[in-house]
Structure formats: structure tokens, C-alpha cells
């Protein structure tokens, strides 16, 4: 397990307990400042297991991490190597996250940001190698749009634009150089296992490689009120019993709403044929703590809803929305005839 936040003193007891349960090589930690290392030493002392350390590199997102090819990075590498030498930790690799990829709009930009992630770690790996000869170093990269974009390497070149071909060729060149330096690439998943509306909005992959049917998480909500003629242009609006505490409060750059209603359980509704920026149908247009207001987007008449009807909503950001719940009800949409049968219940690890 990788604890995806720089190691902090208040987390020592809990992280030591996790390390104890997972056993040797079970826990990886991020560091981006030498003063975090005493917490690492304490985790090792309490758990009896060596934490695996990844140095967090900032490649332009300015959230956490040290900049590549800087004096502070060289010093941190030295300190982490010393921690390894005294038997307090294992230097596992380098880690970065291009959070700015969420603002991309096409495949070429997502692929190029993946290349930039890898190159930021590659030049930092050179600093490590200049300090000590060692076995393979793990280069861990990937905000979800950049992780998703790796599949573009499988696309036939004839279907790609010139910009996409250029970006993919540059990425392949970087990967080749990484292999020549005896490093390993790791793509960390983020929200990749479930996906969400924001991922569709980046267009890191084109349809049919990524579409609405690939979004695994929806929020079940109940229609509580119908308001004919109240909306823009005299359209109806509806109230659902799901607000920011159920859906999260993350905007999406592609449209001004807070979630998009799935066609499930709505007569004559179909899966959208376009991205969220061109979606026609019911959306969560306004939101407060407990209330969501469904508004209709599109030229045709709104599809009817009734009070008590259950709807399912694709959240903008599955990470935030998923943290609102204690469990997930799991079904298998590939099982014809029983697509809505719950086959498992997953407890959620949550809290702060």
C-alpha cells in the first residue's frame, strides 16, 4: 500500500499499525522534505518493518513534491540514501502526479503530460545514480488522465492526428530511454478503476476506447419534488434527495453542473452519444448540502420524472463522491438479464 501523502507525525501510529498488518515491503511512503524522515524512522521502530520510500517530485502542479534537478532534491536524495544505509527504510523510487492533466482537452496533451511526468523522474533518477550505483529504480507516474492516455500507444497510427503522432513518438522515445537507464515504469491508478465525468471531459482517450458505459460509479438518489415550468425556458425542474454530501462539490470544466443523470430507470432515455460538454438530458444543475436540483439541458422536451422515482447520477469526481458513503453496492452490467442484481457489497475505508 502506498500512503499517497507526505509522511506526517500525526499519522505515525496508524501507519505503523498498517505496516505491521501488511508485513515486510507492505507499506510505501512519500517524502518531500528531510524533516519527514524522523516519522519514517518511528514507523519502522513501531512496526518492525522497513517502509519503502518514494521521493515525491513536483513537475509543475505545485501541490506537493520537490522540483527535479534542484539542490533541495539532491539533499533529499542524500538523506533518503542515508536512511537506507542505517537500515531505517528502503529507497523504492520516485513519484509524481500531473494534476494539471485534468484541464486537458485532447489525447495529444494527455500523452505529452505523461511524457513530462516520466522525464521529470528520469532526470531525477540521474541524480540518484550520480550518488550511488543501485539496482532498478521505480518511476511511478500518472494522474488518471495521463494513466488513461497510455492506451493511445495501441491505436493505429493512421487514425491519429499529426499532433497525436508527434506526442506518441516522443513518449515512446522517453520510455526507450528509461529502459536504457535500467529503470522501471509504474502507472499508479488514481480514480482509474471507476472513472467519472471529469475523465470523459479530458478526452485523453477517444470513443469507443472510453465512454459513458465505462463509468463504474453512480450515486442512487430519489426524486422528491417536481416543479413544472420553473426552469429556464419554462422547462420543468426536479428535486432529488442528494446534495453536496452525496455527490461532492467538485466542478467539471466541460459543463456547469454537479452530476449527470444516467439513463437507468428513465423511460426512453439512452446513453449519451457525446461528451459531458454536449450532453442532452437531466443534469444536477444546482446543489446545496442536502438538496440537488435536476435541470434539463437540450432542445427537446424533458423526459418525465415522478416523485419517488430512483435515478442514478454520474458524479463529476468519483474520489470525492465515493468518500461520502460507507459501502458500495456492486453489480455486473455485463450479465444480460440481471444487470441490476447486486452481487457484492464493498465496505469503504473512509474517515479523517
ABEGO torsion letter per residue (X at the ends): XBBABBBBAAAAAAAAAAAAAAEBGABBBBBABAAAAAAAAAAAAAAGBBBBBBBBBBAGAGABEBBBGBAAAAAAAAAAAAAAAAGABBBAEBBBBBAAAAABABAAAAAAAAAAAAAAAAAAAAAAAAABBBBBBBBBBGBAAAAAAAAAAABBAAABBAAAAAAAAAAAAAAAAAAAAGBBBBBBAEAAAAEBAAAAAAGABBOAABBAAABABBBBBBBABBBBGABBGGBBBBBBBBBAAAAEABBBAABABAEBBBABGBBGBBBBABBAAABBEBBBABBBAABBBBBBBEABBBBBBBBGBBBBBBBABAAAAAAABABBBBBBAABBGAAABBABBBBBBBEX
